[in-house]
Amino acid sequence: MKIRSKQVLRERRRLSFRSTNELIARRRRLRKQISLIVALGATLGTLAFKFE
């Protein structure tokens, strides 16, 4: 009984660890996309400002 509970705990820990890793990776990807969009917007804004 104890051994099985230990295994279950280990599995649960691994699952939670994997989910947190996926969340962190997704957040990083979102941040990269946001920074790219911000950079594009800034460059477009500066170009529009120069042409005005």
Buried (B, 14 or more C-beta within 10 A) or exposed (E): EEEEEEEEEEEEEEEEEEEEEEEEEEEEEEEEEEEEEEEEEEEEEEEEEEEE
